[in-house]
Amino acid sequence: MDQQFLSSASAAKRLGVSAKALRLYEQHGLVAPTRTRAGWRAYGPSQIARLHQVLALKDLGLSLSGIADLLAGNADKLDLVLELQERALTKELSRISHGLSLVRLAQQKRTHGAMLSVEDLLKLMREVTVLTPLWEKHFTTAELDGLMSRDDLNSAEFASTQEQLKAEIKILAAKGNPNSPEALALGRRWLAQCELITRGDKKMGKKIGAITAEAMADPNTSAELPLTPELYAFLALILQHLNDKPPTAR
């Protein structure tokens, strides 16, 4: 055999595929190997170059039929094929990002000594799945990474305080007086809790507020928020009364 031509086994080895894959590409009309006098398939420089094109397009996620169309000169389909592939890759990127968020949150909880059961992990996964798109909409990847890597917030203590505040808001909401001394004291504690997250960053506070507002507007996400829309409305009245008080009254 001419040294410029490779057997199926040699071509497959050079390209990092199987001989079976080469036959499959041939069946789809993607490559046409020559034949030796004995009838064996042989791949010359042009066929090897063609196979490199096939593999490059395959790495983009294109189907063999889609590759055949493109190599046949049907370039008008390229934009559609690339658009579909972009959607698929974006979806996969979102899945990976979601997985990383779960791992980082779990690591953060473990760093602060929290025990994570299977139920805890499932709850964490559900919450991140629903709310992650909103966080990714309002925060950059760098900002989210910064939040995930913070070590100045005791997540277990924060969660405990959050649960206590939620319980007290329910009791006060039932009484219906957002201007009572108890309600105002709770409002100050809620703001202090928020301060732990934002560290006085008003821009971050506005972003978190926007996430909360959007989540409340959607029944699928409002159920994963710390408070119900009704309790948020009552809390907003408490905070409004706090804002109306002179500084000395705080």
HUPE-V335031 format. One record per residue. PSI is psi in whole degrees, 0 to 359 (999 if undefined). OMEGA is omega in degrees with one decimal (999 if undefined). Layout:
# HUPE-V335031
psi,omega
PSI,OMEGA
PSI,OMEGA
This chain:
# HUPE-V335031
psi,omega
140,177.0
139,-177.5
339,178.4
346,-178.7
143,-179.2
147,173.5
170,178.9
316,-178.2
317,-178.7
319,179.0
318,179.4
318,-179.7
317,-179.2
323,-175.9
348,-179.3
30,177.5
179,178.2
160,175.7
328,177.4
321,178.4
321,178.1
318,178.4
324,178.5
318,178.0
323,178.1
318,179.6
329,178.9
6,177.9
20,-177.5
336,-179.7
146,-179.9
91,180.0
152,174.0
174,179.8
140,174.5
172,178.3
333,179.4
359,177.6
6,179.5
146,176.7
143,178.2
142,-176.0
116,178.4
185,-177.8
318,-178.2
321,179.2
322,178.3
318,177.9
319,179.2
319,179.9
326,175.0
320,176.5
315,-179.5
313,-177.5
324,178.3
316,178.2
325,178.2
325,177.8
336,175.7
353,179.6
10,-179.1
146,176.1
163,180.0
324,177.8
322,177.3
321,176.8
319,179.2
319,179.0
314,-177.6
316,-179.1
340,177.5
357,177.0
8,179.0
64,-175.3
341,-179.4
340,179.5
352,-174.0
316,-178.6
317,-179.8
316,-179.4
316,-179.5
324,178.0
316,178.3
320,179.9
324,177.7
319,178.7
317,-178.9
316,-179.3
323,177.3
319,178.0
319,179.1
321,177.7
320,178.0
321,179.5
317,179.4
318,179.2
320,177.9
317,179.3
318,178.0
322,178.5
317,178.6
313,-178.5
316,-177.4
319,178.3
319,178.2
318,178.6
320,179.8
317,178.9
319,179.9
326,179.5
325,-179.1
16,172.5
9,-179.6
138,176.1
132,-178.3
115,175.4
175,176.2
321,179.8
321,177.8
316,-179.2
321,179.3
319,178.0
316,178.4
316,-179.7
318,-179.2
317,-178.8
315,-179.6
321,-179.4
317,-175.8
318,-171.8
344,-177.7
315,-179.6
324,179.6
318,177.2
318,-178.7
336,178.2
320,-172.4
342,-179.3
144,175.2
166,178.1
320,179.6
319,179.5
318,178.7
319,177.7
322,178.7
319,178.1
318,-177.6
329,-173.6
0,-179.4
139,179.0
14,-178.3
6,-177.2
118,177.4
102,-172.9
324,-179.6
315,178.9
319,179.6
314,-179.1
321,179.4
315,178.4
321,179.3
316,179.3
320,179.4
317,178.4
319,178.5
315,-178.9
319,-179.2
323,178.3
320,178.1
317,-179.3
314,-178.5
324,178.4
324,178.8
329,178.1
331,171.8
17,-179.7
95,-178.1
357,-178.0
9,179.7
157,177.7
321,179.5
318,-179.2
318,-179.5
322,177.4
320,177.4
320,179.2
321,178.1
321,178.2
324,177.3
317,178.7
323,177.6
323,177.3
318,177.7
324,-179.6
329,178.1
327,-179.0
311,-172.9
337,-176.3
38,176.9
3,-179.8
104,-176.8
326,179.2
317,178.0
320,178.4
319,178.6
322,179.4
316,178.3
321,176.7
321,178.6
320,178.0
315,-179.7
316,-179.2
316,179.9
321,179.7
321,179.8
331,-177.8
348,-177.7
119,-179.3
331,-178.7
334,-178.6
334,-176.9
330,-178.8
341,-178.0
359,178.8
158,-179.3
326,-177.1
157,173.5
161,177.6
324,-179.9
318,178.8
326,175.1
321,179.5
320,178.1
318,178.0
322,179.0
323,177.3
320,177.3
312,-178.0
328,177.5
318,177.0
323,176.6
317,-179.9
331,-179.2
345,-178.7
144,173.6
152,-176.8
325,-177.5
339,-177.3
353,-178.2
999,999
